Amino acid sequence: MHVPSEAITHEINRAVEKIHRVRAEMGKVLVGQPHLVERLLIGLLTNGHVLLEGVPGLAKTTAVKALAATMKAKFQRIQFTPDLLPADLIGNLIYNPQKADYTTKLGPLFANIVLADEINRAPAKVQSALLEAMQEHQVTIGEKTYRLPEPFLVLATENPVDQEGTYPLPEAQVDRFMLKVLVDYPTAEEEKIILRRMARSHPKTDLDAIMTADEVLAMRELMDSVYLDEEVEDYIVRLVMATRSLAKHVPELDGMVRFGASPRATINLALAAKGFAFMQGRAFVTPNDVKSIAPDVLRHRIITTFEAEAEEVTSDAIIKKLLATITVP
C-alpha cells in the first residue's frame, strides 16, 4: 500500500486547522447543519459546484453567505426569478450612440463565489446560461469569450419541485453540480439556540475573513496529492456502473432507473472522496470515504422511472441498496 509522505500529511493537517477555523467562524451565524457545512467546504476544496435543496427557512442562503464571508474573495448573490434573462447573469453588450460602438458590461457571474438563490424559480434558458460558466469557467458575450476569476464556485439553492412557482432543472445542468445536498430541519435543541440567537431586530451577521482566494487554490493543489489506491478506484467505477445495470446487482429494483450516472459522476465521486479524506486530515482515500460522500454525488444523477415514482422508490433508496450490495475492497 502506498504510504503518503510525512510532509504531505503535515501540510494537510495545517490546512485542516484553517478549515476548522472557518467552520468555527461560520458557527457564529449558523446553528447545527454540520453535514451542510462540510459539503460546502468539500465543494470549495475540490472545485465542485454544490446544489442545496430544502424548504424555505432552513439557512441554505445563510450558510453560503457565511462561507463567503470567511474568505477574502469576491461574492455575488443572484436572486433567480421568472423574469430573469441570461444577460442578467453573464453580462451584455451596451451600445454607445456617441461613439457608435459597443462596450461590454460584465454580469454578476464574475465573482469567486456565486450564490444562485432559488435557482429553480427561473426558466430553463436562464438556468442553461450557467452551463458554460460552470463547466468551462468562462462565458461568451457577443463574439468574445471571457475567463471567470479563480477560484470560481457556484453554490445554488433550490426549493423542492412541488413548491409553488418552481421549474425542474435540466438534467444537463444538474449534472454540472458535483454535490446535491438535502438540507433538513434542525433538532429541537438547535432550534432553541436559533431562536435565542436570531430572534432580535439586528442579529449578528458579521464574520472575520479567515482564508484568501490564493490559499483556497493552494489547498486544491494539496488536495490533488491525496492518494487514491487502485482498489478504491475499482470500487468507485463498480459503484457508478452499477447504477446503469441495476437488474444485475439489485434484481428487485429492476426497471426503477431510466438513466444511470455518467462518467462525470465517476470523476466527481473520486474528487469528492479525496476532499472528504482531506477534511479528516488524511492523505489517502478509504472505501468508507467513498461510501460517506456517494449519496451526495449520485442522488441527482440517477434518473428514476415513472414506476419508481409510483412505488415511491427514490434515488437515495437505490444508492443505499447499492452501497450495501457492491463488494467493498
C-alpha positions as CSV (number, residue, x, y, z in Angstrom):
1,M,0.0,0.0,0.0
2,H,1.2,3.5,-0.8
3,V,2.3,5.4,2.3
4,P,1.9,9.2,1.9
5,S,5.0,11.3,2.9
6,E,5.0,12.9,6.3
7,A,5.5,16.3,4.6
8,I,2.2,16.0,2.7
9,T,0.3,14.7,5.8
10,H,1.8,17.7,7.8
11,E,0.7,20.2,5.1
12,I,-2.8,18.7,5.1
13,N,-3.1,18.9,8.9
14,R,-2.1,22.6,8.7
15,A,-4.7,23.2,6.1
16,V,-7.4,21.4,8.1
17,E,-6.6,23.6,11.1
18,K,-7.5,26.6,9.0
19,I,-10.7,24.9,7.7
20,H,-11.7,24.2,11.4
21,R,-11.3,28.0,12.0
22,V,-13.6,28.6,9.0
23,R,-16.2,26.2,10.4
24,A,-16.0,27.9,13.8
25,E,-16.4,31.3,12.3
26,M,-19.4,30.1,10.3
27,G,-20.8,28.7,13.5
28,K,-21.3,32.2,14.8
29,V,-24.3,32.7,12.5
30,L,-25.1,29.1,11.6
31,V,-26.5,26.6,14.2
32,G,-26.1,22.9,13.5
33,Q,-26.1,21.7,9.9
34,P,-22.6,20.1,10.1
35,H,-23.3,17.9,7.0
36,L,-24.2,21.0,5.0
37,V,-21.1,23.0,6.1
38,E,-18.8,20.0,5.4
39,R,-20.2,19.6,1.9
40,L,-19.8,23.3,1.1
41,L,-16.2,23.1,2.2
42,I,-15.6,19.9,0.1
43,G,-17.0,21.7,-2.9
44,L,-14.7,24.6,-2.3
45,L,-11.6,22.3,-1.9
46,T,-12.4,20.2,-5.0
47,N,-13.5,22.9,-7.4
48,G,-17.0,21.4,-7.5
49,H,-20.3,23.3,-7.6
50,V,-22.9,22.5,-4.9
51,L,-26.7,22.4,-5.1
52,L,-28.6,22.7,-1.8
53,E,-32.2,21.6,-1.7
54,G,-34.6,22.2,1.1
55,V,-37.8,24.0,2.1
56,P,-37.5,27.8,2.7
57,G,-36.1,28.9,6.0
58,L,-33.5,26.2,6.6
59,A,-30.5,28.6,6.4
60,K,-29.3,27.5,3.0
61,T,-28.6,31.1,1.9
62,T,-27.2,31.9,5.3
63,A,-24.7,29.0,5.0
64,V,-23.4,30.1,1.6
65,K,-23.2,33.8,2.7
66,A,-21.3,32.7,5.9
67,L,-18.8,30.7,3.8
68,A,-18.3,33.6,1.5
69,A,-17.8,36.0,4.5
70,T,-14.9,33.8,5.8
71,M,-13.0,34.4,2.6
72,K,-11.2,37.4,1.2
73,A,-12.8,36.9,-2.2
74,K,-15.5,38.5,-4.4
75,F,-19.0,37.3,-3.6
76,Q,-22.2,37.8,-5.6
77,R,-25.7,36.8,-4.8
78,I,-28.1,36.4,-7.7
79,Q,-31.8,36.0,-6.9
80,F,-33.4,33.8,-9.6
81,T,-36.9,34.9,-10.6
82,P,-39.2,34.0,-13.5
83,D,-38.4,37.2,-15.4
84,L,-34.6,36.9,-15.2
85,L,-32.7,36.9,-18.5
86,P,-29.4,35.2,-19.5
87,A,-27.8,38.6,-19.9
88,D,-28.6,39.4,-16.3
89,L,-26.1,36.6,-15.4
90,I,-23.3,36.8,-17.8
91,G,-23.4,40.4,-18.9
92,N,-24.2,42.2,-22.2
93,L,-23.0,44.5,-25.0
94,I,-24.1,48.1,-24.4
95,Y,-24.4,50.4,-27.4
96,N,-22.8,53.8,-27.1
97,P,-24.5,56.1,-29.7
98,Q,-22.0,58.9,-29.2
99,K,-19.1,56.6,-30.1
100,A,-21.1,54.4,-32.3
101,D,-19.6,51.2,-30.8
102,Y,-20.3,48.6,-28.2
103,T,-18.9,48.2,-24.7
104,T,-19.1,45.1,-22.6
105,K,-20.7,45.1,-19.2
106,L,-19.8,42.0,-17.3
107,G,-22.5,40.3,-15.3
108,P,-22.6,39.2,-11.6
109,L,-21.1,35.8,-12.6
110,F,-17.7,37.4,-12.5
111,A,-17.0,36.6,-8.8
112,N,-15.2,33.9,-6.9
113,I,-18.3,32.6,-5.1
114,V,-21.7,33.0,-6.7
115,L,-24.9,32.3,-4.8
116,A,-27.6,31.3,-7.3
117,D,-30.5,31.7,-4.9
118,E,-33.7,29.7,-5.6
119,I,-32.2,28.6,-8.9
120,N,-35.3,26.6,-9.9
121,R,-37.6,29.7,-9.9
122,A,-36.1,30.8,-13.2
123,P,-37.0,29.3,-16.6
124,A,-34.7,26.7,-18.3
125,K,-33.0,29.1,-20.7
126,V,-31.7,31.2,-17.8
127,Q,-30.6,28.1,-15.9
128,S,-28.8,26.9,-19.0
129,A,-26.9,30.2,-19.3
130,L,-24.9,28.9,-16.3
131,L,-23.7,25.7,-18.2
132,E,-20.7,27.2,-19.9
133,A,-19.7,29.1,-16.8
134,M,-19.9,26.1,-14.6
135,Q,-18.1,23.7,-16.9
136,E,-15.6,25.8,-18.7
137,H,-15.2,28.7,-16.1
138,Q,-15.8,31.1,-19.0
139,V,-18.7,33.0,-20.6
140,T,-19.2,34.2,-24.2
141,I,-20.7,37.7,-24.7
142,G,-21.2,38.6,-28.3
143,E,-18.2,37.1,-30.2
144,K,-15.8,37.3,-27.3
145,T,-15.0,34.8,-24.6
146,Y,-14.2,36.0,-21.1
147,R,-12.5,33.9,-18.4
148,L,-14.1,33.9,-15.0
149,P,-11.9,34.6,-11.9
150,E,-10.3,31.7,-10.0
151,P,-11.5,30.2,-7.7
152,F,-14.9,30.2,-9.3
153,L,-17.7,28.3,-7.4
154,V,-21.4,28.2,-7.9
155,L,-23.4,27.4,-4.8
156,A,-27.0,27.2,-5.7
157,T,-30.1,26.8,-3.5
158,E,-33.4,25.3,-4.7
159,N,-36.8,24.6,-3.2
160,P,-38.4,21.1,-3.6
161,V,-40.0,20.8,-7.0
162,D,-43.5,20.5,-5.6
163,Q,-43.2,24.1,-4.2
164,E,-45.2,26.9,-5.8
165,G,-43.6,28.6,-8.8
166,T,-40.6,26.2,-9.3
167,Y,-39.2,24.8,-12.6
168,P,-37.4,21.4,-12.7
169,L,-33.7,22.0,-13.5
170,P,-32.5,20.5,-16.9
171,E,-30.6,17.2,-16.4
172,A,-27.6,18.6,-18.2
173,Q,-27.3,21.4,-15.7
174,V,-28.0,19.3,-12.6
175,D,-25.1,17.0,-13.7
176,R,-22.7,20.0,-13.6
177,F,-23.1,20.1,-9.8
178,M,-20.6,17.9,-8.0
179,L,-22.8,17.6,-5.0
180,K,-26.6,17.8,-4.3
181,V,-27.1,18.2,-0.5
182,L,-30.5,17.8,1.1
183,V,-31.0,20.2,3.9
184,D,-33.3,19.0,6.7
185,Y,-34.9,20.6,9.7
186,P,-32.8,21.3,12.9
187,T,-33.3,19.4,16.1
188,A,-35.4,20.9,18.9
189,E,-32.3,21.9,20.8
190,E,-30.7,23.5,17.7
191,E,-33.9,25.4,17.0
192,K,-34.0,26.8,20.6
193,I,-30.4,28.1,20.0
194,I,-31.5,29.6,16.7
195,L,-34.4,31.3,18.5
196,R,-32.2,32.8,21.2
197,R,-29.6,34.0,18.7
198,M,-31.7,35.3,15.9
199,A,-35.0,36.4,17.4
200,R,-33.9,40.1,17.6
201,S,-34.2,43.1,15.3
202,H,-30.5,43.1,14.4
203,P,-29.0,39.6,14.7
204,K,-25.2,39.4,14.4
205,T,-24.1,38.6,10.9
206,D,-20.5,40.0,10.7
207,L,-17.8,37.4,10.3
208,D,-14.0,37.6,10.0
209,A,-12.2,36.6,6.8
210,I,-10.1,33.5,7.5
211,M,-8.9,32.4,4.0
212,T,-7.8,34.2,0.9
213,A,-8.6,33.1,-2.7
214,D,-4.9,32.1,-3.1
215,E,-5.0,29.9,-0.1
216,V,-8.0,28.1,-1.5
217,L,-6.1,27.5,-4.7
218,A,-3.1,26.2,-2.8
219,M,-5.4,23.8,-0.8
220,R,-6.8,22.5,-4.0
221,E,-3.3,21.7,-5.3
222,L,-2.6,19.9,-1.9
223,M,-5.8,18.0,-2.2
224,D,-4.7,16.6,-5.6
225,S,-1.9,14.9,-3.7
226,V,-4.3,12.8,-1.7
227,Y,-3.6,9.2,-2.7
228,L,-6.3,7.1,-4.4
229,D,-5.5,3.4,-4.4
230,E,-6.3,1.3,-7.5
231,E,-8.6,-0.9,-5.4
232,V,-10.6,2.1,-4.3
233,E,-10.6,3.3,-7.9
234,D,-12.1,0.0,-9.0
235,Y,-14.7,0.3,-6.2
236,I,-15.8,3.8,-7.4
237,V,-16.1,2.5,-11.0
238,R,-18.1,-0.6,-10.0
239,L,-20.4,1.6,-7.9
240,V,-21.1,4.1,-10.6
241,M,-21.5,1.4,-13.3
242,A,-24.0,-0.5,-11.1
243,T,-26.4,2.5,-11.4
244,R,-26.6,1.7,-15.1
245,S,-27.3,-2.0,-14.7
246,L,-29.5,-2.2,-11.6
247,A,-31.1,-5.6,-12.5
248,K,-27.6,-7.3,-12.4
249,H,-26.9,-6.1,-8.8
250,V,-30.3,-5.5,-7.2
251,P,-32.9,-7.6,-9.1
252,E,-35.8,-6.4,-7.0
253,L,-35.2,-2.8,-8.3
254,D,-35.2,-3.8,-12.0
255,G,-37.0,-1.2,-14.1
256,M,-36.6,1.6,-11.5
257,V,-33.8,3.6,-13.2
258,R,-34.2,5.3,-16.6
259,F,-30.7,6.7,-16.8
260,G,-27.7,5.8,-14.5
261,A,-24.8,8.0,-13.5
262,S,-22.4,9.2,-16.3
263,P,-18.6,9.1,-16.3
264,R,-18.7,12.6,-14.9
265,A,-20.1,11.0,-11.7
266,T,-17.1,8.7,-11.6
267,I,-14.7,11.7,-11.8
268,N,-16.7,13.7,-9.2
269,L,-17.0,10.7,-6.8
270,A,-13.2,10.3,-6.8
271,L,-12.6,14.0,-6.3
272,A,-15.3,14.3,-3.6
273,A,-13.8,11.2,-1.8
274,K,-10.4,12.9,-1.9
275,G,-11.9,16.1,-0.4
276,F,-13.7,14.1,2.3
277,A,-10.4,12.3,3.2
278,F,-8.6,15.7,3.2
279,M,-11.2,17.1,5.6
280,Q,-10.4,14.2,8.0
281,G,-6.7,15.1,7.9
282,R,-5.7,12.1,5.8
283,A,-3.6,11.9,2.7
284,F,-5.3,8.8,1.4
285,V,-8.8,7.7,0.5
286,T,-10.6,4.8,2.1
287,P,-13.7,2.9,0.9
288,N,-15.6,4.5,3.8
289,D,-14.8,7.9,2.4
290,V,-16.4,6.9,-0.9
291,K,-19.5,5.5,0.9
292,S,-19.9,8.6,3.0
293,I,-19.9,11.0,0.1
294,A,-21.6,8.8,-2.6
295,P,-25.2,9.8,-1.8
296,D,-24.4,13.5,-2.3
297,V,-22.6,12.8,-5.6
298,L,-25.0,10.3,-7.1
299,R,-28.6,11.3,-6.0
300,H,-29.1,13.9,-8.7
301,R,-27.5,11.7,-11.4
302,I,-29.8,8.7,-11.1
303,I,-33.0,9.4,-13.1
304,T,-35.8,7.1,-11.9
305,T,-38.7,5.8,-13.9
306,F,-42.4,6.5,-13.5
307,E,-42.7,3.1,-12.0
308,A,-40.2,4.1,-9.3
309,E,-42.1,7.3,-8.6
310,A,-45.4,5.3,-8.3
311,E,-43.8,2.9,-5.8
312,E,-42.0,5.8,-4.0
313,V,-38.5,4.4,-4.7
314,T,-36.1,7.3,-4.6
315,S,-32.6,7.7,-5.9
316,D,-31.4,7.8,-2.3
317,A,-33.0,4.4,-1.6
318,I,-31.4,3.0,-4.7
319,I,-27.9,4.3,-3.7
320,K,-28.4,2.9,-0.2
321,K,-29.2,-0.5,-1.6
322,L,-26.2,-0.4,-4.0
323,L,-23.8,0.6,-1.2
324,A,-25.0,-2.4,0.8
325,T,-24.6,-4.7,-2.2
326,I,-21.4,-3.7,-4.0
327,T,-18.4,-5.5,-2.5
328,V,-16.0,-3.2,-0.6
329,P,-12.3,-3.7,-1.1
